[in-house]
Amino acid sequence: MSYSHRFVVVVVLFVTCLITANIMAVKLITVWGMTLPAAIVIFPISYILADVLTEVYGYRAMRRVIWLGFACNALTVAALALGAALPPAGFWQDQAAYEHILGQTPRILAASLAAYVVGEFANAYIMARLKVATEGRFLWLRTIGSTLVGEGLDSAIFITVAFAGIIPAEALAGAVITQWLVKSAYEALATPVTYAVVAYLKRREGIEVYDRNLRLNPLSLAE
């Protein structure tokens, strides 16, 4: 299957949201008494775009996009680490700030990459399976249902791997639940936008993909 420029645009937006969210996540904000990473403003958009890609182009295409996003994020982290390792100019006084904001500890990096892979594949898997089960009806059920699982796994894995043993267990659980609910609510509110984008792409692409006879193995890129 060949992909159009519209597919490329959505993929680029997905990867951009992912990388931007990982950079923004270092800042914590307080909204309505809740402490959240600044990435909350853009990371859920990556899940909305993932739903659009899976719904319109199918699990096979989304599987490749997920691994592309993983590779791009790893490249970004490597490039930022190289930038930190390069000797700063004598007059440049912001080396410590650069390392503090853009540097990621191995533990945070591992948490981020693991959460991304598990969460996105769970999201795409459920989207694909529910589309077959519902014969393409109830898009809202597929997008919200897949997000509840995907975002739940993402939040649980990232926060647990990154902060277990550092913050109390009660606070850990509270952080997981808060992020999960906020991210899921974000996508639920964006459902009308998802419907509009999906309808537009299906109309322009002239496709309707059902993953009936496809092995949904995340590592099988040959299919």
N, C-alpha and C positions, 0 to 999 in steps of 0.2 A: 504494500500500500504506500503510495506517495503522499506526502503531506504538503499542504498549501502554506502560503505566507501567513494565513490566519493562525494556523497551528504554531508556526514559529513565533509569532507575536505572543501568544498565550504562554508558550514555554519560556520565553525570555522574561516575561513578567513574573512567572512562577519562581524562576531561579533568582531574579533580582530581589523579590520579596524575601526569599529564604536567606540570602547572604546579608541583606540589609538588616533583617531581624536579628541575626546572630551578632552583628556589630552593635546594634542598639541595646541588646539584652544586658549589657554591662551596667546600664543606668536603671536604678529603681525609682519608681514613681508612686505617689499615693493618690488613689482615686476613690472617693466616697468611703474613706477609711480603710481601703484595701491597699496593701503594698504589692505592686506588680512590676515586672520588667517593662521598660519603655517599648520593647518589641511587641507588646500586646496590641499596639496600634496597627501593625502591619503583618505580623506572623499569621493570624487567622486568614488573611487574604490568600496566603499560599495554599491553604486547605480549600478555599472556595475555588481557586484556579485548578487545583488537583481534581476536585469534583467535576468541574467543567471538562477537563481533559479526559477523564475516565468515562464520563457520560457520552461525550461526543465521539471520541476517537478510540475508546476501548482500553482494556487493561494492558494489552500488549504495548501500546504506545506509552501509557503512563508508567509502566515498569521501566522503560528506557529513560523516561524523563526523571524519574526518581534517582536513578543511578547517575544521570548527568548532573543533577543538583548536588548529589553527594560529592562527585568529583570536583565540581566548581567550588563548592564550599571548602573542600580540602585544599585546593589550589590557593584560594583566598587566604586561608590560615597560614599556609606555607609562605606565601609572599609577604604577609604581614610580619611573620617571624623573621624572615630574611631582612626585612626593612629594619626591624629592631636590632638585629645583630650587626648591621653595617655601622661603622664608626661615624658618629655624628660630627657635623662641622663644629669647629671650636666656638663659634659665636651662637650656636643653636642650643638653647637652654631647656628644651622640652622633651628630652629623651625619656625621663622618668614618666612624664605624662603619657607619652606615646606607648610605652610598655604597659602602663597601668590600664589604659583604655582599650588598646588593641591587642594586647597580649592575652593569650588564654592558657591557663594551666592545663597540663595533660588530663587532669581529672575532669575539668569543665568541658574540654574538647571531646573527650570520650563520651561524656554524658550527652552532649549536644548531638553528636553523630549517631549514637545508638538510638536516642529518642526519635530523631528524624526518620531513620530507616524503618524502625518498627511502626511508628505512628502513621507514616505515609503509606506503607504497604498494607497495613490493616484498613486504612481508609479506602484505598483503591480496591482491595479485595471485597469488602462489604458492598461498595458501590456496584461492582460488577456482578456479584452474586444476587443482590437484591433486584437489579435491573432485569435479570433473567426470571427471577421468582415472581416479579410483579408484571412481567410482560411490558416493561417500559412505562408503567403507570406510577403515579405517586412519587414524582421526582423529589418532592419535599421530604418524604419519608427516607429516601435514599441518602440525600445530602445531610440531613440532620442526624439520622441514625449512624451513618459512617463517621461523622464528625465526633459524635459522643464517644465512640470507641477509639478512633484515631487520636483525638486530642487528649482523651483520658490516658491512653498509654504513653503518649508523648510527655505529658505533664508528670505522670508518675515516674517514668524512667529517668527523665532529666533531673528532677528535683531530688529523687532518692539517690541516684548515682553521684550527683554533684555535692549534695549537702548532708547525706547520712553520716552521723557521728559528729557533725559540726553544729547542727541546731537540734533542739529537742524533738522527740518523735511526734509530740502533739502539734508543734509548729510545722513540722514537715508535712504531716497529713493535712493540716489546714491550708498550707501553701498549694499542695496538689489539688485539693478540692476547689479552692478559689480560682486558680488558673484554669482548671478544667471547665468550670461553670461559665466564667467570663468569656473564654474562647468559644465555647459552644453557643452561648447566647449571641455572640457577635455574628457567627455564621447563620444562625436562625433568623436574625434580623435582616441579613443580606439575602434571604431566599428569593425575594422578588427580582433582585439583580441577577442572581444565578439563573433563574428561569429565563430572563430576557436574553442573557448571553448565550445560554444553551440553545434557545430557539433560533437566535440569529445564526449561530455557527452551523446548526443542522440544516437550516434553510439554504445557506450559502454553499456549504460543503456537499449537500445532497447525500448524506450518509446517516445510517442508523445502525450502530454496532452493538451486537449481543455476543457476549463471551460464553457461548454455550459449550463449545467443544475445545476450549482452551485450557491447558494446564496453567493454573495460577501460581506457578512456582516463581518466587521473586528472583531467583538466580538464573533462570532459564532465559537468556537474552536471544537465543536463536529462533524462538517461535515468533 
